Amino acid sequence: MPIVIVLDVSLSMSRPVPVVDGTPEFTRRQLAIVAINTLLDHLERHCRLEFVSFIIFSSLWENKVSFTRDYDSIRSALNDLQEFSKTCLSSAVAAAKSSLLEEFGIRTPGQVIIFTDGNVGVGSGSLKDDLQGLDMVTESQRDFPCKIQIVCISPPKDPALEVSLPLYRKLIALSTDHGDVYLPDSVLSVSSVKLLMETLNVAHFNPFEAKLHCGHLSSSVNLHPAPEIYDKDHDFQHIKKGVSSKLNICGFLDISDIASPPFISKHLVLPVSSKSGLTDHSSDQEDSKDDEPAFTVLLHGSLKVEAMIALVEISEDWYGMMFSWADSKKKSNLMLSIFEPGAKAIPWLGNMQHLAPMQDFTTPPYGEDSNKSPFPVRPSERRSYAQNCVVWIKHSGLQADIQKMLRNARKLPEKQPHFYKELNRVRRAALSFGFYELLESAAQLLERECTQLPGNAHPDAAFQLTHAITECSQGGNS
């Protein structure tokens, strides 16, 4: 996911850090720069595909470096900073929102890392004022998925933290994916700041390594970005689970059968390679040679040529699909899309635990005789949206239903089944909506039809209309 590095350049960040045991004197801004460089070094080693943006803020904000994979450009921008006015954290949130939405849109989750000194500002524009006022911070966070990490370059016993920490946690709670506040464990120094960043790096920016299995073939792979832990409330249960380090390919499906399923995240699948970039190191075969080809290369090429996807079990009762995705005509990648947990995440595939080999579909009606695919699988239960429900959005719809009922009433007793079908349909809808006036009006219309029956009408017509009038009148008076 894209990363926005936000640095506080207010005057309070220029405060010197007390000297301890003869260590050199640093300002809080200099220690923040050390922390950012530590983060960039970690990303360069483990997450080189991440796009990173660099923004500075005080009472206003400035985008110093747009999203890039050239981390040296951010390091250069760190060496050319000036002090500005007071701290206004809401401007940093607005900056992150503007940068992420403009570059990646609303669907791509982002990671915002704010480096500040624990000062939330005073007066108008302070974080406390924004959270108590019109709350523009709240509105900005509702617009896009974002995880906020706040790194406080401040000693853990700083009195200002008693005020700022509750406000920081409230700001984080307003974001879609939440986040955390990070503080040094000891006095401020270069070593304590680096240790603090190592904690953040391990928690959020370590590569996710797994073993991909397909029968007797296997390969060690990295998923980029690392999949998040799924933690959501469903209708009748709370589900919290993570992706397993063992990915099993269950089988293969045509792209036309899987169509375009809903997914919660998408990840690039990269082999854990040697210097040549085409080999994978297996923990089961420590003596593997450097020229051993990666299974992922074979898998990617096969899926691309055959226009198929691989159904992958990523955890117990949790599935995803691997497929070839091309961002241009010359370059394609092996991707993993993760579905919602559950064996019925894709309705038209049915229960994924019931999928069977293709040989089971070689006989009619699925075989060559009928040339029919087993998908989509029709659900055994009837969906609510498949019912013939009544919807009255415009006057014309209601009028058409009443006229249809009256036409059948004029043809009694020949149209008696159709008449009662339409009458019960209107009556049931009116009772469901609490539209009792409609039943009274329907009774009056039917009474009018009853009085206008011709002399040669069948006697049963008047009897049926009288019964319908009574039922409608009782429903309207209930």
matplotlib code that plots the C-alpha trace (Angstrom):
import matplotlib.pyplot as plt

x = [0.0, 1.3, 3.0, 2.8, 5.6, 4.4, 7.0, 6.2, 8.4, 6.9, 9.1, 8.6, 10.5, 13.6, 13.9, 17.2, 17.2, 18.8, 22.4, 22.8, 26.1, 28.1, 26.0, 25.9, 23.2, 20.3, 17.0, 13.8, 13.6, 17.0, 16.0, 12.8, 15.0, 17.0, 13.8, 12.7, 16.0, 15.7, 12.3, 13.6, 16.5, 14.1, 11.8, 14.7, 15.7, 12.4, 9.6, 11.3, 7.9, 6.2, 5.4, 6.3, 5.4, 7.0, 5.0, 5.9, 3.4, 3.0, 0.0, 0.0, 1.4, 3.6, 4.2, 7.9, 8.2, 5.3, 4.8, 8.0, 10.2, 13.3, 13.9, 17.1, 14.9, 13.2, 16.6, 17.7, 14.5, 15.2, 18.4, 16.6, 14.1, 13.2, 11.3, 7.8, 5.0, 2.8, 1.6, -1.7, -2.2, -5.4, -3.4, -1.3, -4.4, -5.8, -2.5, -2.5, -6.1, -5.4, -2.2, -3.7, -7.0, -5.3, -2.7, -4.5, -8.2, -10.6, -10.2, -6.5, -5.7, -2.9, -0.4, 0.2, 3.1, 3.2, 6.5, 5.8, 7.0, 3.8, 2.6, -1.0, -1.0, -2.9, -5.9, -7.5, -6.2, -5.1, -6.1, -8.3, -10.1, -10.6, -12.0, -14.4, -15.5, -16.7, -14.5, -13.1, -10.6, -13.5, -14.8, -11.4, -10.9, -14.3, -13.5, -10.7, -9.3, -6.2, -4.1, -2.5, 0.7, 1.9, 5.6, 6.2, 9.8, 9.3, 10.5, 7.9, 7.5, 6.9, 4.0, 2.6, 1.8, -0.9, -2.9, -1.8, -2.1, -5.9, -6.3, -4.0, -5.9, -9.2, -7.8, -6.6, -10.0, -11.6, -9.5, -10.9, -8.1, -7.0, -3.3, -1.2, 1.0, 4.7, 6.9, 10.6, 11.0, 13.8, 15.3, 15.5, 18.6, 19.6, 19.6, 16.2, 14.7, 16.2, 14.9, 11.5, 11.5, 12.5, 9.4, 7.2, 9.0, 8.5, 4.8, 3.9, 6.6, 8.1, 7.6, 5.1, 6.8, 4.8, 5.2, 3.1, 2.2, 0.6, 0.8, 4.5, 5.6, 6.3, 8.0, 8.8, 7.0, 6.6, 3.2, 3.4, 1.9, 1.7, -1.9, -3.7, -5.4, -9.1, -11.1, -14.8, -18.2, -20.6, -24.3, -24.0, -20.3, -17.0, -14.3, -10.6, -8.0, -4.8, -3.3, -1.4, 2.2, 1.2, -0.8, -2.3, -3.6, -6.8, -7.4, -7.8, -10.8, -11.5, -11.5, -14.9, -16.3, -14.8, -15.7, -14.9, -15.4, -15.5, -12.2, -10.9, -7.3, -4.9, -1.2, 1.8, 3.3, 7.1, 9.4, 12.0, 14.9, 18.6, 20.9, 19.8, 16.2, 14.8, 15.4, 13.6, 15.1, 13.1, 13.6, 12.9, 15.8, 18.7, 21.1, 19.0, 21.1, 21.1, 19.9, 16.7, 13.8, 11.0, 7.7, 5.9, 7.4, 5.8, 2.5, 2.4, 3.1, 0.6, -2.2, -1.5, -1.4, -4.5, -6.6, -7.2, -7.0, -5.7, -8.0, -5.8, -6.7, -4.9, -6.2, -8.8, -12.1, -10.6, -9.8, -8.3, -7.3, -4.0, -4.0, -1.9, -2.4, -0.8, -0.3, 1.0, 1.3, 4.9, 4.8, 2.6, 2.6, 1.3, -1.3, -3.3, -6.8, -8.2, -11.9, -14.0, -13.6, -15.9, -16.5, -19.4, -17.6, -18.3, -22.1, -22.0, -19.2, -21.3, -19.5, -15.8, -15.3, -17.7, -15.7, -14.7, -12.2, -13.2, -13.5, -16.7, -18.3, -17.5, -21.0, -24.2, -25.5, -22.0, -20.0, -19.2, -22.7, -24.3, -21.2, -22.5, -20.5, -21.4, -21.3, -23.1, -24.3, -27.9, -28.5, -30.8, -32.7, -34.7, -33.3, -35.5, -34.8, -36.1, -39.6, -42.3, -42.5, -44.6, -42.7, -44.7, -42.2, -44.5, -48.3, -48.4, -47.3, -50.0, -52.6, -51.7, -52.0, -55.5, -56.7, -55.5, -57.5, -60.6, -60.3, -60.4, -63.3, -65.4, -64.8, -66.0, -66.4, -64.3, -61.3, -61.8, -58.2, -56.6, -58.8, -58.0, -54.3, -54.1, -56.4, -54.2, -51.1, -52.3, -53.8, -50.6, -48.5, -50.9, -50.8, -47.0, -46.6, -49.3, -51.2, -54.7, -56.3, -55.6, -57.7, -60.6, -60.4, -60.2, -63.3, -65.1, -64.0, -65.1, -68.5, -69.0, -68.2, -70.7, -73.5, -72.8, -73.1, -75.4, -78.7, -77.5, -74.4, -73.6, -74.9, -71.5, -69.9, -71.9, -71.1, -67.3, -67.3, -69.2, -66.7, -63.8, -65.3, -65.8, -62.1, -60.8, -63.0, -61.8, -58.1, -58.6, -60.2, -57.5]
y = [0.0, 3.5, 5.3, 9.0, 10.2, 13.4, 15.5, 18.2, 21.3, 23.6, 25.7, 23.2, 20.6, 22.7, 22.3, 20.7, 17.3, 17.2, 15.8, 12.4, 10.8, 13.0, 12.3, 14.9, 17.5, 17.0, 18.7, 16.8, 17.5, 15.9, 12.8, 12.7, 12.8, 9.8, 7.9, 8.6, 7.5, 4.3, 3.7, 4.3, 1.9, -0.8, -0.2, -0.2, -3.7, -5.4, -3.3, -1.8, -1.8, 0.6, 4.1, 6.7, 10.4, 13.0, 15.9, 18.6, 20.5, 23.2, 25.5, 24.7, 21.8, 21.2, 18.1, 18.0, 14.7, 13.0, 9.3, 7.6, 4.5, 6.6, 6.9, 9.0, 11.9, 11.8, 11.7, 14.8, 16.6, 15.9, 17.9, 21.0, 21.8, 25.1, 25.9, 27.3, 28.3, 26.4, 22.7, 22.1, 18.3, 18.6, 20.1, 16.9, 14.7, 16.9, 16.6, 12.8, 12.7, 14.9, 13.1, 9.6, 10.4, 12.3, 9.5, 6.2, 6.9, 5.9, 2.1, 1.8, 1.7, 4.0, 4.1, 7.6, 7.9, 11.3, 12.3, 15.0, 15.9, 15.3, 18.9, 19.2, 22.9, 25.7, 27.8, 27.8, 25.0, 22.8, 19.1, 19.6, 22.5, 20.5, 17.4, 19.5, 21.8, 21.1, 18.0, 18.3, 15.6, 13.1, 14.0, 13.6, 10.1, 8.8, 9.3, 6.7, 3.6, 4.8, 3.6, 6.3, 5.8, 8.6, 8.6, 10.9, 12.2, 12.9, 11.4, 9.0, 11.2, 14.4, 16.3, 17.3, 13.7, 13.6, 16.0, 14.8, 11.0, 10.9, 13.2, 11.1, 8.0, 9.7, 10.9, 7.3, 5.9, 8.1, 6.5, 3.5, 1.1, 2.7, 2.6, 3.2, 5.7, 5.0, 6.4, 5.8, 3.4, 5.6, 9.0, 10.6, 9.6, 8.3, 4.7, 4.9, 6.4, 3.7, 1.0, 2.7, 2.5, -1.1, -1.8, 0.0, -1.7, -5.2, -4.5, -3.0, -3.3, -6.8, -8.9, -11.7, -15.0, -18.1, -21.5, -22.1, -25.8, -27.4, -31.2, -32.1, -28.7, -25.9, -22.5, -19.9, -16.6, -13.1, -11.4, -7.7, -5.8, -8.1, -9.2, -7.7, -9.6, -10.0, -8.7, -7.9, -8.5, -10.6, -11.1, -13.9, -14.1, -12.2, -13.4, -12.7, -14.7, -14.2, -15.6, -18.8, -19.3, -22.3, -21.6, -24.6, -24.6, -26.6, -26.5, -24.4, -22.7, -20.9, -17.1, -17.1, -19.2, -17.1, -13.9, -10.8, -11.9, -9.5, -9.4, -7.7, -7.2, -7.9, -8.8, -9.3, -12.8, -12.8, -15.8, -15.7, -15.7, -15.9, -13.5, -14.6, -13.7, -17.0, -19.4, -20.1, -21.3, -24.1, -24.8, -28.4, -28.6, -26.7, -28.1, -26.8, -25.4, -21.7, -22.5, -24.3, -22.6, -21.1, -22.8, -19.4, -18.8, -22.0, -21.2, -17.7, -18.7, -21.6, -19.4, -16.7, -19.1, -21.2, -18.2, -19.8, -19.0, -21.0, -21.4, -21.1, -22.0, -19.3, -20.4, -22.7, -22.0, -19.0, -18.8, -16.6, -16.8, -16.5, -15.1, -13.4, -9.6, -7.3, -3.6, -3.3, -5.3, -6.3, -6.9, -9.2, -10.3, -13.1, -11.7, -13.1, -11.8, -12.7, -13.3, -12.8, -15.7, -18.6, -21.4, -19.6, -16.3, -16.5, -17.3, -18.6, -21.2, -22.6, -24.2, -24.3, -27.3, -29.2, -28.4, -31.6, -32.5, -31.9, -35.6, -35.6, -33.4, -35.4, -36.9, -35.1, -32.5, -31.1, -33.1, -32.7, -33.7, -30.6, -28.4, -26.9, -25.4, -26.5, -22.8, -20.8, -23.0, -22.2, -21.8, -24.3, -21.6, -19.0, -15.5, -12.7, -10.6, -13.5, -13.1, -11.4, -8.5, -5.4, -2.1, 1.2, 3.9, 5.9, 6.5, 4.7, 1.4, 1.5, 2.5, -0.4, -3.0, -1.6, -1.6, -5.1, -6.3, -4.5, -6.0, -9.5, -8.5, -7.6, -11.1, -13.1, -16.0, -17.0, -15.0, -15.9, -17.3, -14.4, -11.9, -13.3, -13.5, -9.8, -8.8, -10.7, -9.3, -5.7, -6.5, -8.1, -5.2, -2.6, -4.4, -4.6, -0.9, 0.1, 1.6, 0.9, 3.8, 1.8, -1.1, 1.2, 2.6, -0.8, -1.8, 1.2, 0.4, -3.2, -2.1, 0.2, -2.7, -4.9, -2.3, -2.0, -5.7, -6.3, -8.1, -11.2, -11.5, -14.8, -14.9, -16.1, -12.8, -10.7, -13.2, -13.1, -9.4, -9.1, -11.4, -9.4, -6.1, -7.5, -8.7, -5.4, -3.4, -5.5, -5.0, -1.3, -1.0, -3.2]
z = [0.0, -0.7, 2.2, 3.1, 5.3, 7.1, 9.1, 11.6, 10.8, 13.4, 15.7, 18.6, 16.6, 16.8, 20.6, 21.6, 23.3, 26.7, 26.5, 28.3, 29.1, 26.8, 23.7, 20.9, 21.1, 18.7, 18.0, 17.8, 14.0, 13.5, 15.4, 13.3, 10.2, 11.7, 12.1, 8.6, 7.2, 9.2, 7.7, 4.2, 4.7, 5.8, 2.8, 0.4, 1.7, 2.1, 0.3, -2.8, -4.7, -2.2, -3.4, -0.9, -0.6, 1.6, 3.1, 5.6, 7.7, 10.3, 10.1, 6.3, 4.4, 1.4, -0.8, -1.0, -2.9, -4.8, -4.8, -5.9, -5.6, -5.7, -1.9, -2.5, -3.6, -0.2, 1.6, -0.4, 0.6, 4.3, 4.0, 2.8, 5.5, 7.3, 10.4, 10.1, 12.5, 14.9, 14.8, 13.0, 12.7, 10.8, 7.9, 7.9, 7.6, 4.9, 3.0, 3.3, 2.0, -0.9, -1.9, -1.7, -3.4, -6.3, -7.0, -6.2, -5.8, -3.1, -3.2, -2.5, 1.2, 2.4, 5.2, 6.8, 9.2, 11.0, 12.8, 15.4, 18.9, 20.9, 20.6, 19.3, 19.0, 20.7, 19.8, 16.4, 14.2, 17.1, 17.1, 20.2, 18.5, 15.3, 17.1, 19.1, 16.3, 12.8, 12.8, 9.4, 10.4, 10.7, 7.3, 5.7, 7.2, 6.1, 2.4, 2.0, 3.7, 5.7, 8.6, 10.7, 12.6, 14.8, 15.9, 18.8, 19.0, 22.7, 26.0, 27.5, 30.6, 28.7, 30.5, 27.1, 26.3, 29.0, 26.8, 23.3, 23.6, 24.1, 21.2, 19.0, 19.8, 19.0, 15.7, 14.9, 15.9, 13.2, 10.4, 8.5, 9.4, 12.7, 13.6, 16.7, 18.6, 18.9, 21.7, 22.6, 25.5, 27.1, 26.9, 23.5, 21.6, 18.2, 19.5, 21.1, 18.0, 15.8, 18.2, 18.0, 14.2, 14.2, 16.2, 13.7, 10.7, 12.1, 12.8, 9.4, 6.8, 7.1, 3.9, 4.1, 3.1, 2.4, 0.8, -2.3, -2.9, -6.0, -5.7, -5.5, -6.7, -4.3, -4.1, -1.5, -2.3, -1.0, -1.0, -1.7, 0.1, 3.1, 3.7, 6.7, 9.4, 8.7, 11.7, 11.0, 12.5, 10.4, 10.9, 13.5, 14.4, 14.7, 12.3, 13.0, 11.1, 9.2, 6.0, 6.6, 5.6, 3.6, 0.4, -1.3, -4.9, -4.9, -8.6, -11.7, -13.3, -16.6, -16.4, -17.9, -15.0, -12.3, -14.1, -11.9, -8.3, -5.3, -3.3, -0.2, -1.3, -4.2, -3.8, -6.1, -5.8, -6.0, -5.8, -3.1, -5.5, -5.7, -7.4, -10.8, -9.9, -11.3, -8.5, -5.3, -2.0, -0.3, 3.4, 2.6, 0.1, 1.6, -1.0, -4.0, -6.8, -7.7, -11.3, -10.1, -11.9, -9.8, -9.8, -9.9, -13.4, -14.6, -12.9, -14.3, -17.8, -17.7, -16.4, -18.9, -21.9, -20.9, -19.7, -16.3, -12.7, -9.7, -6.7, -3.6, 0.0, 2.0, 5.4, 6.9, 5.1, 3.3, -0.4, -3.0, -6.7, -8.5, -12.0, -14.6, -14.7, -17.3, -16.7, -20.3, -23.4, -22.6, -18.9, -16.8, -13.2, -11.0, -8.7, -5.7, -5.0, -1.6, -1.2, 1.9, 4.4, 3.9, 1.5, -0.2, -0.9, -4.6, -5.0, -8.6, -7.7, -4.9, -1.9, -2.8, -0.7, -3.0, -6.2, -8.0, -10.8, -14.4, -15.0, -12.9, -15.6, -18.7, -18.8, -19.8, -19.1, -18.5, -21.1, -24.7, -25.7, -24.3, -24.1, -20.9, -18.0, -14.4, -13.5, -12.3, -9.5, -8.6, -4.8, -3.2, -1.3, -3.1, -2.7, -1.4, -4.5, -6.6, -5.2, -7.1, -4.7, -5.1, -5.5, -5.9, -6.8, -9.0, -9.2, -12.5, -10.9, -8.3, -10.8, -13.1, -10.3, -9.4, -13.0, -13.5, -10.5, -11.7, -15.2, -13.7, -11.5, -14.5, -15.9, -12.9, -12.4, -15.4, -14.1, -10.4, -9.8, -11.5, -9.6, -6.2, -7.1, -8.0, -5.1, -2.5, -4.1, -3.6, -0.2, 1.1, -0.1, 1.5, 4.8, 4.7, 4.0, 6.4, 3.5, 4.9, 2.9, -0.2, 1.1, 1.8, -1.7, -3.2, -1.3, -2.7, -6.2, -5.9, -4.5, -7.5, -9.8, -7.9, -8.3, -12.1, -12.8, -15.8, -15.3, -17.1, -15.0, -13.3, -9.6, -8.4, -9.6, -7.1, -4.3, -5.0, -5.2, -1.9, -0.2, -1.5, -0.4, 3.1, 3.3, 2.1, 4.5, 7.4, 6.4, 6.1, 9.6, 11.3]

ax = plt.figure().add_subplot(projection="3d")
ax.plot(x, y, z, "-o")
ax.set_aspect("equal")
plt.show()
